[in-house]
């Protein structure tokens, strides 16, 4: 059964009227198996009588002046087909004018200090744009549950903080990263990689796995193992950061006696394509 395609707020209200529980999966399109996993999980959580809404919107507020807004892939027909197969009831694909009537919004959300670290340091203002559109889409879709991938770890942490700080009546669900058989994290940007660049990109996940495997030795052992794995000869990547992070506030873990959940995160350019990835681990 093909999902109902809605382009306006009124079409969305009509398509999803009166249905609960309602789960939303927010995307920028160019859907792949990682998105399909999010949608299938949403279907399971919403149940047969609930509604799954998938949003497809390339948000201009979260792209910097030298980023890939214009070339970001737009594949709506294929997206609707994938979303339908995975279990979506409604695909909401609004125009920029529908989401931001009157042009760029004068009032926006600020991500605060957590939004200036790591991805935020590399992409100033990025998370302000992310949180602004997520807040708007939460209002428009009115879900009980909203599902986001763990691959965008800082984004997930900030959305959870926004929902807690601003009392949004929604449960945020993180879904584990989906990977290719060789470990590469699925991403819409992978399509920009040549075959040779894709091979080089594998050093990112290998470094993360090496760090995770060293977790029993504590934070210092994790950093050492990951750093050695990413510095292999011939990697030929432009590393932005490789960091061991406390997911509660996205600060770098400084103490070797740290206990609890942690995120080992990496960002790098492979050719002209910027990729991010992370793994979750715990110190006891």
Backbone bond lengths (Angstrom), bond angles and torsions (degrees), N, CA, C in turn:
res aa  C-N    CA-C-N  psi(-1)  N-CA   C-N-CA  omega(-1)  CA-C   N-CA-C  phi
1 X - - - 1.467 - - 1.529 109.35 -
2 X 1.331 116.65 131.09 1.463 120.79 -177.48 1.522 110.61 -81.91
3 X 1.323 115.87 135.17 1.461 120.75 177.92 1.517 110.34 -63.96
4 X 1.320 116.00 148.03 1.457 121.25 174.44 1.519 109.23 -70.47
5 X 1.320 117.23 130.79 1.466 121.67 179.03 1.518 109.44 -97.51
6 X 1.322 116.64 120.66 1.468 122.56 179.93 1.522 109.10 -117.61
7 X 1.321 116.53 134.42 1.458 121.36 179.42 1.523 112.73 -109.93
8 X 1.333 117.56 -19.66 1.461 120.96 -177.31 1.527 110.15 -121.52
9 X 1.316 114.41 164.59 1.465 119.89 179.00 1.523 110.35 -59.93
10 X 1.343 117.33 -41.75 1.454 120.10 -178.68 1.525 111.37 -66.30
11 X 1.331 116.64 -39.66 1.467 119.61 176.93 1.525 110.85 -63.45
12 X 1.315 117.20 -37.34 1.459 121.56 177.73 1.522 110.62 -64.87
13 X 1.334 116.83 -46.61 1.465 121.07 179.49 1.523 110.37 -58.82
14 X 1.323 116.21 -43.08 1.462 120.25 -179.93 1.522 111.75 -65.60
15 X 1.324 116.50 -42.16 1.468 120.56 -175.90 1.517 112.84 -69.45
16 X 1.343 117.45 -31.32 1.463 120.97 -175.09 1.522 112.80 -113.14
17 X 1.314 117.46 17.63 1.465 121.14 -171.95 1.522 112.21 -59.24
18 X 1.342 114.85 128.49 1.456 121.74 169.48 1.510 117.14 69.51
19 X 1.314 117.97 12.76 1.464 119.86 -175.00 1.521 111.43 -102.69
20 X 1.323 115.82 129.15 1.465 122.49 176.11 1.522 108.64 -148.89
21 X 1.338 118.49 150.34 1.466 125.11 -2.42 1.528 111.83 -68.67
22 X 1.303 114.32 151.60 1.463 121.22 -179.80 1.526 108.59 -118.91
23 X 1.320 116.01 129.46 1.460 121.93 179.23 1.523 108.98 -118.47
24 X 1.327 116.55 139.62 1.461 120.61 179.75 1.521 109.99 -121.67
25 X 1.324 115.41 141.79 1.457 123.96 171.90 1.522 106.34 -121.36
26 X 1.330 116.08 117.52 1.460 120.74 -177.20 1.520 110.04 -96.62
27 X 1.339 116.56 128.74 1.460 121.16 -178.65 1.529 109.96 -137.75
28 X 1.335 114.47 166.35 1.458 120.37 170.09 1.521 110.27 -106.00
29 X 1.337 115.97 20.17 1.452 119.94 178.35 1.510 112.30 82.95
30 X 1.354 115.67 -163.46 1.471 121.80 -173.50 1.527 108.60 51.48
31 X 1.327 116.06 50.53 1.462 121.46 -170.86 1.524 111.78 -67.11
32 X 1.346 114.98 146.17 1.455 122.36 178.43 1.524 108.52 -138.61
33 X 1.330 116.61 -171.02 1.454 120.78 -174.35 1.532 112.23 -61.99
34 X 1.333 117.21 -29.67 1.459 118.81 175.67 1.518 111.54 -61.55
35 X 1.337 116.40 -43.91 1.466 119.91 176.22 1.531 110.71 -65.16
36 X 1.338 115.97 -39.96 1.466 119.31 179.78 1.522 110.89 -59.85
37 X 1.330 116.71 -38.14 1.463 120.34 177.23 1.526 110.90 -63.71
38 X 1.333 116.94 -42.00 1.460 120.41 175.91 1.531 111.16 -59.48
39 X 1.326 116.23 -43.74 1.475 120.67 -177.44 1.527 110.62 -68.12
40 X 1.329 116.64 -42.29 1.471 119.26 178.12 1.526 111.08 -63.49
41 X 1.334 116.81 -38.53 1.467 119.98 177.09 1.527 110.43 -65.47
42 X 1.319 116.23 -40.57 1.464 120.26 177.11 1.525 111.04 -61.33
43 X 1.336 115.63 -39.96 1.472 119.84 178.95 1.526 110.56 -62.43
44 X 1.328 116.44 -43.04 1.465 120.26 179.60 1.529 110.99 -63.01
45 X 1.329 116.45 -42.69 1.460 120.31 -177.17 1.532 111.78 -72.27
46 X 1.315 116.99 -35.73 1.470 120.09 -179.68 1.518 111.96 -76.57
47 X 1.323 117.15 -26.43 1.459 120.63 -178.89 1.513 112.62 79.55
48 X 1.299 115.56 172.11 1.469 120.40 -176.76 1.523 112.59 -63.08
49 X 1.314 116.90 -31.77 1.470 120.07 -176.60 1.523 113.03 -90.62
50 X 1.322 117.02 -7.34 1.461 120.10 179.48 1.521 111.77 -86.35
51 X 1.324 115.15 -174.64 1.464 121.42 -178.24 1.519 109.73 -128.74
52 X 1.322 115.55 136.13 1.457 122.30 175.58 1.517 108.64 -111.82
53 X 1.325 115.82 120.94 1.460 122.67 178.16 1.519 108.34 -110.23
54 X 1.321 116.87 130.09 1.461 122.65 174.49 1.524 107.74 -112.07
55 X 1.323 116.88 124.43 1.465 119.52 176.76 1.526 109.07 -97.28
56 X 1.315 115.65 139.58 1.468 122.99 176.89 1.523 106.56 -125.85
57 X 1.334 115.63 105.58 1.469 119.73 -176.97 1.509 109.45 -153.68
58 X 1.322 116.68 118.60 1.459 121.93 175.52 1.524 106.46 -84.56
59 X 1.330 115.02 106.05 1.462 121.72 -169.73 1.527 111.49 -85.12
60 X 1.330 118.87 110.38 1.469 119.46 -176.94 1.522 113.88 -65.88
61 X 1.335 118.09 -23.19 1.464 119.92 -176.77 1.518 113.36 -66.76
62 X 1.330 117.53 -21.78 1.465 118.65 -175.60 1.521 113.41 -99.26
63 X 1.324 117.12 8.02 1.461 121.48 176.71 1.519 109.69 -105.05
64 X 1.328 115.91 132.98 1.449 120.99 175.25 1.515 111.09 -78.64
65 X 1.353 118.00 172.42 1.464 121.98 -175.84 1.522 114.09 -63.58
66 X 1.321 118.42 -24.78 1.466 120.42 -178.85 1.519 112.08 -111.38
67 X 1.320 117.14 21.04 1.454 120.72 -178.88 1.521 110.79 -98.97
68 X 1.355 116.03 -173.31 1.465 119.56 -164.09 1.527 114.26 -100.54
69 X 1.342 118.58 39.09 1.461 120.78 -179.92 1.522 111.69 -56.79
70 X 1.327 117.41 -49.22 1.463 120.48 -174.77 1.519 112.72 -67.40
71 X 1.330 117.36 -32.79 1.465 118.75 -177.83 1.523 112.84 -98.10
72 X 1.335 117.26 2.10 1.456 118.60 178.96 1.526 108.68 -60.97
73 X 1.344 118.46 130.36 1.469 120.17 -172.89 1.519 112.74 -63.87
74 X 1.326 114.90 138.21 1.467 121.87 177.78 1.525 108.20 -125.95
75 X 1.330 115.78 110.07 1.463 121.90 -170.93 1.528 109.64 -135.10
76 X 1.334 117.37 59.65 1.459 121.25 -168.60 1.526 112.99 -61.33
77 X 1.333 118.08 -43.77 1.470 119.16 -177.70 1.525 110.63 -60.55
78 X 1.324 116.53 -45.63 1.471 120.33 178.19 1.526 110.56 -66.00
79 X 1.333 117.13 -35.13 1.468 120.89 179.51 1.525 111.10 -64.21
80 X 1.327 116.51 -42.82 1.467 120.22 179.17 1.518 110.24 -63.46
81 X 1.329 116.53 -40.21 1.468 120.39 179.62 1.522 111.04 -64.14
82 X 1.343 117.07 -46.47 1.466 119.89 179.78 1.521 110.93 -64.52
83 X 1.336 116.52 -44.52 1.464 120.20 -178.78 1.520 110.97 -62.01
84 X 1.327 116.74 -40.10 1.465 121.07 179.65 1.522 110.58 -63.76
85 X 1.331 116.14 -46.32 1.463 120.91 -179.21 1.525 111.23 -61.97
86 X 1.340 116.62 -35.77 1.466 121.09 -178.00 1.524 112.74 -78.49
87 X 1.343 117.32 -13.49 1.461 118.59 175.23 1.512 116.47 119.89
88 X 1.335 118.26 11.12 1.462 120.02 179.23 1.524 111.08 -74.42
89 X 1.323 115.85 145.77 1.462 121.74 174.68 1.521 111.40 -95.13
90 X 1.331 115.93 -35.28 1.462 121.62 -175.37 1.525 108.97 -136.40
91 X 1.333 116.86 135.08 1.457 122.47 168.49 1.519 107.37 -111.29
92 X 1.321 115.95 118.00 1.466 122.00 179.70 1.516 107.83 -101.65
93 X 1.343 115.75 109.64 1.469 121.50 -176.66 1.525 108.80 -123.26
94 X 1.332 116.66 78.81 1.465 120.19 -175.99 1.525 111.85 -79.51
95 X 1.321 115.62 159.44 1.457 121.01 172.19 1.526 109.31 -79.38
96 X 1.324 116.09 167.22 1.461 120.43 175.45 1.521 109.83 -60.19
97 X 1.338 116.37 -39.22 1.469 120.77 -179.46 1.522 111.74 -65.29
98 X 1.337 117.57 -32.58 1.461 121.28 179.00 1.530 110.75 -69.64
99 X 1.324 116.73 -39.55 1.463 120.76 -178.29 1.528 111.20 -79.74
100 X 1.334 116.14 -38.30 1.462 120.92 -178.61 1.533 110.16 -122.26
101 X 1.325 117.72 70.66 1.461 119.72 179.81 1.527 110.48 -63.24
102 X 1.312 115.97 132.60 1.458 119.67 -178.83 1.511 113.65 87.59
103 X 1.339 117.15 8.52 1.459 119.68 178.40 1.510 112.48 97.53
104 X 1.334 116.10 -165.80 1.467 120.04 -177.89 1.528 110.44 -58.02
105 X 1.336 117.00 136.07 1.466 119.19 -176.97 1.520 112.27 -68.06
106 X 1.327 116.07 137.89 1.463 120.34 176.78 1.525 110.97 -78.28
107 X 1.322 116.52 -28.45 1.458 121.68 177.93 1.525 108.59 -105.33
108 X 1.328 116.35 123.96 1.457 121.56 -178.71 1.523 109.56 -134.65
109 X 1.320 115.14 162.40 1.454 119.72 173.08 1.524 109.87 -83.45
110 X 1.316 116.20 145.94 1.457 121.80 175.83 1.520 108.53 -108.67
111 X 1.329 116.12 131.60 1.458 120.71 -176.24 1.518 112.88 -75.79
112 X 1.330 118.05 -13.62 1.455 120.73 178.51 1.522 112.27 73.19
113 X 1.333 117.08 -167.97 1.470 120.58 -174.99 1.525 113.72 -57.32
114 X 1.335 117.67 -37.75 1.459 119.82 -178.61 1.529 111.58 -63.40
115 X 1.318 116.27 -25.23 1.454 120.67 -179.73 1.511 114.41 -84.05
116 X 1.337 117.78 -1.23 1.463 120.89 179.93 1.523 112.26 -102.68
117 X 1.330 117.62 -2.96 1.460 121.51 -176.36 1.536 110.72 -96.84
118 X 1.297 116.62 153.83 1.460 123.86 173.30 1.527 111.46 51.70
119 X 1.338 119.43 -106.77 1.467 119.50 179.67 1.521 111.12 -58.18
120 X 1.333 116.69 -37.36 1.458 120.21 -179.79 1.511 112.88 -67.01
121 X 1.341 117.45 -32.60 1.462 121.08 176.98 1.521 110.69 -70.08
122 X 1.322 116.36 -37.27 1.460 120.56 179.92 1.523 112.13 -78.08
123 X 1.326 116.33 -26.60 1.471 121.20 -175.59 1.534 108.65 -131.76
124 X 1.329 118.20 76.04 1.472 120.72 -176.18 1.528 111.89 -56.09
125 X 1.323 115.29 132.74 1.461 121.03 179.15 1.516 114.51 83.41
126 X 1.327 117.06 -8.57 1.469 120.54 -176.27 1.527 111.68 -57.04
127 X 1.325 116.42 -48.95 1.459 118.74 -174.33 1.527 112.58 -75.00
128 X 1.324 118.18 -24.28 1.468 119.26 171.07 1.529 109.30 -60.39
129 X 1.335 115.50 -43.45 1.465 120.10 178.35 1.510 112.59 -66.58
130 X 1.333 116.55 -39.38 1.466 120.47 178.60 1.526 110.59 -62.64
131 X 1.323 116.75 -51.10 1.462 119.56 -176.17 1.524 111.55 -66.23
132 X 1.328 117.08 -35.56 1.466 119.45 178.30 1.520 110.64 -61.55
133 X 1.333 117.55 -46.49 1.467 118.61 -177.98 1.521 111.31 -73.66
134 X 1.329 118.47 -35.69 1.467 119.74 177.78 1.522 109.98 -63.40
135 X 1.323 117.33 -42.39 1.466 120.32 177.65 1.528 110.89 -60.52
136 X 1.328 116.81 -44.59 1.470 120.14 179.42 1.525 111.52 -63.63
137 X 1.327 116.71 -42.94 1.458 119.86 -178.87 1.525 111.95 -70.44
138 X 1.336 117.74 -30.70 1.459 119.42 173.20 1.522 110.95 -64.92
139 X 1.328 116.69 -40.78 1.464 119.73 176.38 1.526 111.24 -64.26
140 X 1.329 116.59 -42.74 1.465 120.62 -175.74 1.530 112.28 -70.45
141 X 1.327 116.97 -39.96 1.465 119.96 -176.32 1.523 113.19 -90.57
142 X 1.323 118.32 -20.10 1.475 124.45 177.56 1.523 112.93 47.47
143 X 1.353 117.58 57.61 1.461 119.14 -176.89 1.525 113.21 -86.89
144 X 1.314 114.99 161.63 1.460 121.71 168.41 1.525 110.26 -86.15
145 X 1.337 115.43 -31.38 1.458 122.73 -178.78 1.523 109.12 -131.90
146 X 1.333 116.83 142.53 1.462 121.34 173.02 1.516 107.58 -131.05
147 X 1.327 116.52 127.57 1.460 121.67 -174.06 1.523 110.32 -109.06
148 X 1.345 115.33 134.17 1.459 121.76 179.29 1.520 108.86 -135.76
149 X 1.332 115.98 147.94 1.451 120.70 -179.81 1.516 112.39 -76.59
150 X 1.323 116.47 145.22 1.463 121.22 178.42 1.525 112.40 -73.54
151 X 1.335 118.49 -13.95 1.471 119.44 179.32 1.522 110.83 -59.53
152 X 1.319 116.74 -38.93 1.463 121.13 174.92 1.526 107.91 -88.76
153 X 1.332 115.10 71.78 1.455 120.41 -169.06 1.514 114.09 -64.91
154 X 1.328 117.27 -41.08 1.461 119.65 -179.37 1.521 110.50 -70.15
155 X 1.312 116.21 -38.83 1.464 120.05 175.97 1.521 110.60 -59.31
156 X 1.326 117.23 -46.42 1.461 121.14 179.35 1.521 111.11 -60.20
157 X 1.340 117.14 -43.65 1.460 120.65 179.82 1.527 111.28 -62.19
158 X 1.323 116.49 -40.91 1.468 120.45 -179.04 1.526 111.90 -70.44
159 X 1.316 117.05 -38.37 1.469 119.63 177.63 1.527 110.09 -64.18
160 X 1.327 116.23 -42.25 1.469 118.95 176.99 1.524 110.85 -61.49
161 X 1.322 117.09 -40.79 1.461 120.30 179.82 1.524 110.79 -66.89
162 X 1.341 117.51 -41.35 1.462 121.21 178.18 1.528 110.83 -60.50
163 X 1.320 116.41 -45.81 1.464 120.85 -178.31 1.526 110.51 -63.07
164 X 1.346 116.37 -39.44 1.462 120.04 178.97 1.529 111.31 -71.19
165 X 1.339 116.75 -45.87 1.457 120.47 -175.51 1.524 112.45 -68.79
166 X 1.334 117.36 -33.49 1.465 120.90 -174.87 1.518 112.86 -107.14
167 X 1.342 117.39 9.80 1.467 123.03 173.24 1.525 113.52 57.14
168 X 1.331 116.35 44.72 1.462 119.12 173.16 1.526 108.82 -70.80
169 X 1.328 118.17 134.05 1.469 120.87 -178.40 1.529 111.87 -83.71
170 X 1.329 116.32 63.20 1.459 121.03 -177.23 1.523 108.63 -146.69
171 X 1.317 116.36 146.81 1.467 121.93 174.75 1.523 108.68 -96.10
172 X 1.328 116.66 127.50 1.454 121.37 178.11 1.527 108.96 -94.38
173 X 1.325 116.23 126.77 1.460 122.44 -177.38 1.529 108.79 -116.37
174 X 1.322 116.87 122.15 1.463 121.58 174.98 1.516 110.18 -90.26
175 X 1.337 116.03 136.12 1.465 121.55 -178.23 1.528 108.46 -117.99
176 X 1.348 118.10 130.11 1.466 120.93 -176.03 1.523 113.59 -55.58
177 X 1.314 115.33 149.45 1.461 123.00 179.92 1.527 110.71 -61.17
178 X 1.323 115.30 136.90 1.465 121.26 175.23 1.522 108.01 -96.95
179 X 1.342 116.14 134.71 1.454 121.17 -175.28 1.525 111.80 -125.52
180 X 1.340 114.40 155.18 1.454 119.80 168.98 1.529 108.60 -68.25
181 X 1.326 116.45 167.78 1.457 120.43 -178.43 1.527 112.32 -59.02
182 X 1.347 117.14 -29.37 1.467 120.39 -179.57 1.526 113.06 -89.02
183 X 1.334 117.95 3.68 1.456 121.54 174.25 1.513 115.43 104.58
184 X 1.329 119.05 -14.61 1.458 120.73 -178.25 1.528 110.25 -63.97
185 X 1.332 116.81 127.49 1.460 120.90 178.50 1.526 110.02 -68.76
186 X 1.329 116.71 134.34 1.453 120.30 178.88 1.527 109.77 -66.66
187 X 1.326 115.64 136.94 1.456 121.89 179.22 1.517 108.16 -155.43
188 X 1.341 116.00 144.54 1.462 119.59 175.80 1.515 111.23 -61.32
189 X 1.326 117.20 -25.83 1.470 120.36 -178.81 1.533 112.88 -78.67
190 X 1.325 117.86 -10.27 1.460 119.32 179.08 1.521 111.49 -61.63
191 X 1.316 116.79 -24.78 1.468 119.24 -178.82 1.523 112.01 -67.82
192 X 1.328 117.17 -15.26 1.465 120.40 176.45 1.529 112.37 -77.88
193 X 1.337 117.29 -16.24 1.456 121.03 -173.33 1.523 111.60 -80.69
194 X 1.333 116.50 136.60 1.461 120.23 169.15 1.526 108.04 -73.20
195 X 1.321 116.70 169.33 1.470 119.81 178.89 1.525 111.05 -59.16
196 X 1.333 116.39 -39.48 1.462 120.18 -179.68 1.524 110.95 -70.16
197 X 1.336 117.48 -39.50 1.466 120.88 177.94 1.525 111.23 -66.64
198 X 1.319 115.73 -37.45 1.461 118.45 179.10 1.527 110.58 -62.23
199 X 1.315 116.82 -39.22 1.454 121.04 178.23 1.525 110.21 -63.49
200 X 1.338 116.46 -42.13 1.460 119.96 179.08 1.520 111.52 -65.91
201 X 1.331 116.48 -32.45 1.471 120.71 -177.55 1.523 112.46 -64.94
202 X 1.317 117.60 -18.99 1.465 120.33 -178.77 1.521 112.53 -64.08
203 X 1.342 117.08 -19.01 1.465 119.16 179.30 1.529 111.15 -62.96
204 X 1.332 117.21 -25.81 1.471 120.29 -179.20 1.527 111.07 -66.24
205 X 1.322 116.53 -53.71 1.467 118.42 -179.49 1.520 111.23 -67.60
206 X 1.339 118.07 -34.21 1.456 120.09 178.87 1.533 110.92 -63.35
207 X 1.319 116.73 -38.91 1.460 120.15 177.52 1.528 110.94 -65.21
208 X 1.319 116.72 -41.27 1.458 120.29 179.15 1.528 111.20 -64.89
209 X 1.325 116.25 -42.59 1.464 118.84 179.98 1.525 110.89 -66.35
210 X 1.339 116.37 -37.74 1.467 119.75 177.81 1.521 110.45 -62.54
211 X 1.322 117.46 -42.24 1.449 121.00 177.20 1.514 112.06 -63.61
212 X 1.322 115.93 -45.29 1.469 119.96 179.82 1.527 111.42 -60.97
213 X 1.327 116.30 -39.62 1.465 119.87 -178.80 1.530 112.30 -67.78
214 X 1.337 116.32 -18.23 1.469 120.30 -179.39 1.524 112.49 -97.58
215 X 1.333 117.52 9.50 1.463 121.27 -172.08 1.527 113.47 -61.07
216 X 1.317 117.71 -28.66 1.466 119.24 -179.09 1.525 111.94 -64.68
217 X 1.338 117.07 -19.10 1.460 121.05 178.75 1.512 113.92 -88.41
218 X 1.348 118.12 0.53 1.450 121.65 178.24 1.522 113.15 93.44
219 X 1.336 116.92 174.94 1.464 121.47 -176.70 1.526 114.96 -54.65
220 X 1.323 118.02 -41.08 1.464 119.59 -178.80 1.523 111.48 -63.20
221 X 1.315 116.65 -39.92 1.462 120.84 179.18 1.526 111.10 -66.23
222 X 1.329 116.28 -37.82 1.468 120.32 177.83 1.529 110.53 -62.52
223 X 1.329 115.53 -48.78 1.470 119.47 -179.51 1.531 111.40 -60.58
224 X 1.328 116.45 -43.64 1.457 121.08 -177.34 1.526 110.69 -63.58
225 X 1.317 116.96 -47.33 1.462 120.50 -178.22 1.528 111.11 -64.05
226 X 1.334 116.91 -42.60 1.463 120.30 -179.33 1.524 111.07 -67.05
227 X 1.333 116.87 -42.65 1.464 121.00 -179.09 1.524 111.26 -63.47
228 X 1.335 116.30 -40.57 1.465 119.75 179.38 1.526 110.87 -66.26
229 X 1.319 116.78 -38.03 1.462 120.18 -177.92 1.525 112.19 -70.23
230 X 1.323 116.79 -32.59 1.462 118.94 -177.41 1.521 111.86 -84.63
231 X 1.336 116.09 -13.47 1.464 120.18 -178.23 1.521 112.61 -96.26
232 X 1.326 117.47 16.99 1.463 119.77 -178.44 1.526 110.26 -63.57
233 X 1.325 118.08 144.39 1.466 120.57 179.55 1.527 111.44 -58.23
234 X 1.336 115.27 138.24 1.454 120.53 177.71 1.509 115.27 86.33
235 X 1.345 117.29 0.77 1.469 119.00 -179.52 1.522 110.96 -60.52
236 X 1.336 116.54 -43.14 1.464 122.20 172.85 1.525 112.62 51.81
237 X 1.325 115.31 55.39 1.465 121.13 174.47 1.524 107.97 -125.30
238 X 1.311 116.22 157.99 1.465 121.15 176.38 1.531 107.37 -101.10
239 X 1.330 116.02 96.12 1.464 120.60 -175.16 1.521 110.65 -72.74
240 X 1.318 115.61 129.97 1.464 121.34 174.15 1.520 109.04 -91.44
241 X 1.324 117.35 -56.48 1.457 119.99 175.56 1.526 109.88 -154.28
242 X 1.309 114.17 152.19 1.462 124.34 169.39 1.510 104.28 -135.55
243 X 1.326 117.72 109.78 1.462 120.18 -167.84 1.518 111.57 -141.08
244 X 1.321 114.86 146.76 1.455 122.84 174.56 1.526 107.33 -101.63
245 X 1.324 116.52 119.89 1.459 121.93 -162.00 1.521 111.51 -125.87
246 X 1.330 114.79 143.24 1.463 122.39 170.95 1.532 107.11 -83.79
247 X 1.348 119.60 113.88 1.462 121.03 -173.95 1.523 114.61 -68.29
248 X 1.332 117.36 -11.73 1.466 118.86 -179.12 1.520 112.09 -70.88
249 X 1.341 117.39 -33.45 1.460 119.70 -179.49 1.531 113.12 -138.42
250 X 1.324 115.74 3.97 1.466 123.13 179.51 1.530 112.21 55.73
251 X 1.319 114.48 43.93 1.458 120.54 167.57 1.524 108.09 -102.89
252 X 1.344 116.06 154.83 1.453 119.89 -179.85 1.527 109.61 -72.72
253 X 1.312 116.08 138.93 1.461 121.47 179.25 1.523 108.82 -74.44
254 X 1.323 116.86 119.24 1.460 121.35 -174.81 1.524 112.44 -98.88
255 X 1.327 117.66 -30.24 1.467 120.89 -173.34 1.519 111.14 -91.48
256 X 1.338 115.57 140.73 1.459 118.61 177.95 1.521 111.46 -81.36
257 X 1.349 117.44 -9.87 1.454 119.81 177.02 1.533 111.58 -97.77
258 X 1.326 116.53 17.00 1.469 121.66 179.47 1.524 109.76 -60.44
259 X 1.330 116.41 138.02 1.462 121.54 173.75 1.521 109.28 -126.76
260 X 1.320 115.82 150.58 1.456 120.88 178.30 1.523 112.24 115.96
261 X 1.329 114.93 -168.43 1.456 121.58 -178.17 1.530 110.24 -72.31
262 X 1.324 115.53 148.02 1.461 121.60 178.16 1.523 109.27 -146.52
263 X 1.329 114.91 161.19 1.463 121.82 176.65 1.526 107.66 -126.22
264 X 1.326 116.19 125.91 1.458 121.49 172.15 1.521 106.51 -99.38
265 X 1.335 116.66 114.34 1.458 121.42 -170.44 1.517 111.18 -121.94
266 X 1.331 115.09 149.42 1.459 121.12 179.83 1.524 109.30 -140.01
267 X 1.319 115.34 146.78 1.469 122.10 172.26 1.515 107.43 -141.47
268 X 1.327 116.64 137.20 1.458 120.76 -179.03 1.514 109.51 -159.86
269 X 1.325 115.21 156.43 1.452 120.70 171.07 1.521 108.76 -96.29
270 X 1.312 115.12 130.99 1.462 121.85 172.97 1.523 105.34 -114.98
271 X 1.317 116.75 109.28 1.454 119.17 -167.28 1.514 108.39 66.19
272 X 1.323 116.84 -124.20 1.468 121.16 178.07 1.524 112.20 -102.88
273 X 1.323 117.27 4.87 1.463 121.20 -173.75 1.522 110.31 -103.59
274 X 1.325 115.55 124.95 1.464 120.63 179.30 1.523 109.74 -90.75
275 X 1.332 116.09 125.55 1.458 122.16 -178.32 1.520 110.00 -120.35
276 X 1.331 115.97 146.77 1.459 121.59 173.91 1.515 108.82 -127.65
277 X 1.326 115.80 154.97 1.455 120.94 178.59 1.525 107.36 -161.37
278 X 1.312 116.65 162.44 1.464 120.99 175.24 1.510 110.42 -160.05
279 X 1.310 116.01 160.49 1.460 121.84 169.58 1.525 107.79 -130.29
280 X 1.304 115.50 152.52 1.459 122.06 179.34 1.519 109.01 -102.94
281 X 1.311 114.74 140.44 1.468 119.97 178.32 1.516 108.66 -147.62
282 X 1.315 115.20 175.15 1.465 119.42 -177.72 1.523 109.97 -139.42
283 X 1.320 115.19 141.92 1.447 121.17 175.88 1.525 108.81 -110.28
284 X 1.309 116.36 132.70 1.470 121.01 -176.46 1.528 111.39 -112.70
